[in-house]
Structure formats: structure tokens, C-alpha cells
């Protein structure tokens, strides 16, 4: 009998989790499809970008809200180190409230928007804001929905480049899973100094291997009740920890509290959250220096025995696969497969419907209830 993350498809359907389970598992296939589409469209995107990333005055803002913002945070420093231009991750939710802190009217700016639906009010408002305030501005929309507002508004605009993700990556489930990893990897490919398209095929193979190897242990872990989950990561993986924590909060409807921090920063107060019902998950960095600091923290947690359980995810970790010597930003989608599965199983344990854990509508797949105010009215 066919199984999907340790349950039959029918079993997932019965509890309202089939879409999310399928969308977690199909990510390696989405990464392969992404490689093909990026290879076909590379010349178009390269022509749109021109030589702008080599300009020290050029600003690149990676933006989005929620998960989409974390995608930018994971890759921002990797891209910033590769080019003379300035690359920053600034959420739409910060751009809209404090534009004067982030925008320079005279600095050429590329706004890179990550958007699953492309129809959240902050996404479109951020574009309008930069059109108003920046003289030389261009827009790269990395989105999963060709019918979304972002894609539709930029379809015929020479200042806009729409980069569409594979159609099936526009998740049907509430939580962003395949949309998140596809958009992150697309940005690394099109904004990196080398597109590294061959890495997508390798990553997909690793993803298939990881899903097979991790399915049983992660399901077993997810069947154990916890009250809190702490995700830790160093450098780009701290933003991955934020995304992993958000998955728990979303799919458990907030019943399991989750937080994220860096390995070194955790001692500076957040460690107080630990109790015997807390799971601590550390994403292991590929960098030897970071791993040394991470190892020291693990030894400390094991010695003190305050947390209920501590485990590591990454190359050579408790849950991991052997990987090439790639930067952490490139490996982040692989490690996220663990966190997505774990959140799904925790949702099922709490007898929620993972595809829509907020049946009452207090939190929505496309954010609602946001009133946009003009920056020049205050």
C-alpha cells in the first residue's frame, strides 16, 4: 500500500492534511522543474538585470511578509557577499511603516518580491511605495501565482520582471512549503554570481533521499506531545529557524509555542524558555567555525538537562544526509524538509486539520484585515 509520510493518502485526506503532505513530498520534483524553467528563462532575467548588481550604488531589497520575508533573510548575506551592490532583506511590513529608514530616492533600487499568491495587500503596497519614493526603481517578482495581483500588474511593464515558479508549487494547503523552497532557490540562481542550476538537480536527489530516510523518525518524533519547540541556527540558518518555528505555530494553530534564535544568541535570555516539555532543534551549519560554537551549546544543554529533548538537523547530525560543501543558504531547503514534516505530524497529533488549521478564520492563507495608508498623509 502506498504511504505518504507514514500514512496512506486516504488517511491524510480523512484528517484534512493530504494537500500539505503531498506538497512537502513533491518538493524535489518541484526543484527539478524549477531548474528546467530557469534554464529556459535565464537570458530574459539576465537581460532585465543587466550589469546592475555590479554597481556599488545599486540597492537590492529582498522583501515579503511572514515566510516570504524569511526566504529573503536566508539568502541576503550570501548574495550581498557576492556582489558590489548592497543586498538587504527588509520585510514589506517594515517598508510600509518606516519607509524613510530603508529607502533613498536617489539610489537605484531593485525590489525583489517573494509572494506565493502575489495578492497580499502589503506586497502590492510595497511596490506602489517604491514607485512613489524612488526615482530609479525596478521590480523582480518571484511568485507562484500567474493570476495574482503582482504578476498581473507587472505583466506589460518594462520595469517589471515576473519570474514564475512551477505551477504546483502554489501550495493548496495553508502553510507555505514548496512555494517557499522554490522561491528561495530561484532567487539564489538568478541573483547569484553563478546560477548554479546543476545544484538544483543534486539538491533534488538529496531531498528524495532525505524524505525517505527521515519519514519514520520524524513521524515518531511528531507523535510525542510537546508544549514548546525551539529552533536554533547560525548565520543564514537563523532565518531558517524562524521559518521552522512559524510552521509549528501555523500548523498547530498556536497550541505549540515556538521560537527561533541563533546558537550563540540563545544564552542571552531566550534560554529561559526551556522546560521539560520543550524540544530543541539545532540546524547544523556547514561552516566549521559555526559548528564549534553550536557543539559547545549542545554540550551545555545536554549537561543541564533542562529541555525535554535536543536534536540536530544537518550534515552529520541526528537527522541528516551527506551533502556537498555548499553554503548554508543553499542547504536550507533540505533541512526545512524535516521541520515541515514535524509540524504536519504535530498538527495531526492535536487533531487539527493541517490543510486549514484555522477553521475560524483568525489567520488566513492570504492575509486579511490590513488597511494600507499612504506614506505622504502623515
LINVENJO-V610933 format. One record per backbone hydrogen bond with DSSP energy under -0.5 kcal/mol. NH is the residue of the N-H (numbers start at 1). CO is the residue of the C=O. If there is no record, write none. Layout:
nh co
NH CO
NH CO
This chain:
nh co
4 7
7 4
12 8
13 9
14 10
15 11
16 13
17 12
18 12
21 17
22 18
23 19
24 20
25 21
26 22
27 24
28 25
30 26
31 27
32 28
33 29
34 30
35 31
36 32
37 33
38 34
39 35
40 36
41 37
42 38
45 41
46 42
47 43
48 44
49 45
50 46
52 49
54 51
55 52
56 54
58 55
59 108
60 86
61 110
62 60
62 88
63 61
63 112
68 65
69 66
70 66
71 67
72 68
73 69
74 70
75 71
76 72
77 73
79 75
80 76
81 77
82 78
82 79
83 79
83 80
85 53
86 58
87 85
88 60
88 86
90 62
90 88
92 64
94 91
95 91
96 92
98 94
101 98
102 98
102 99
103 99
107 104
108 106
109 136
110 59
111 109
111 138
112 61
112 110
113 111
113 140
114 63
114 112
115 113
115 142
123 120
124 120
125 121
126 122
127 123
128 124
129 125
130 126
131 127
132 128
133 129
134 130
135 105
137 135
138 109
139 159
140 111
141 139
141 161
142 113
142 140
143 141
143 163
144 115
144 116
146 144
148 145
150 118
152 148
153 149
154 150
155 152
157 154
158 156
160 157
161 139
163 141
163 161
164 162
165 143
169 166
170 167
171 169
174 355
181 177
182 178
183 179
184 180
185 181
186 182
187 183
188 184
189 185
190 186
191 187
192 188
199 196
200 196
200 197
201 197
202 198
203 199
204 200
205 201
206 202
207 203
208 204
209 205
210 206
211 207
212 208
213 209
214 210
215 211
218 214
219 215
220 216
221 217
222 218
223 219
223 220
224 221
225 223
227 277
228 277
229 257
230 279
231 259
232 281
233 261
234 283
237 234
238 235
239 235
239 236
240 236
241 237
242 238
243 239
244 240
245 241
246 242
247 243
248 244
249 245
250 246
251 247
252 248
253 250
254 249
255 252
257 227
257 255
259 229
261 231
266 262
267 264
268 265
269 267
271 266
272 269
273 270
274 271
278 275
279 228
280 278
280 309
281 230
281 279
282 311
283 232
283 281
284 282
284 313
291 287
292 288
293 289
294 290
295 291
296 292
297 293
298 294
299 295
300 296
301 297
302 298
303 299
304 300
305 301
308 275
308 278
309 278
311 280
313 282
314 319
317 314
319 312
320 318
326 324
330 327
331 327
332 328
334 331
335 331
336 332
337 333
337 334
338 335
339 335
340 336
341 337
342 338
343 339
344 340
345 341
346 342
347 343
348 344
349 345
350 346
351 348
352 347
354 352
355 16
356 353
357 354
359 357
361 358
367 365
371 369
372 370
377 374
378 375
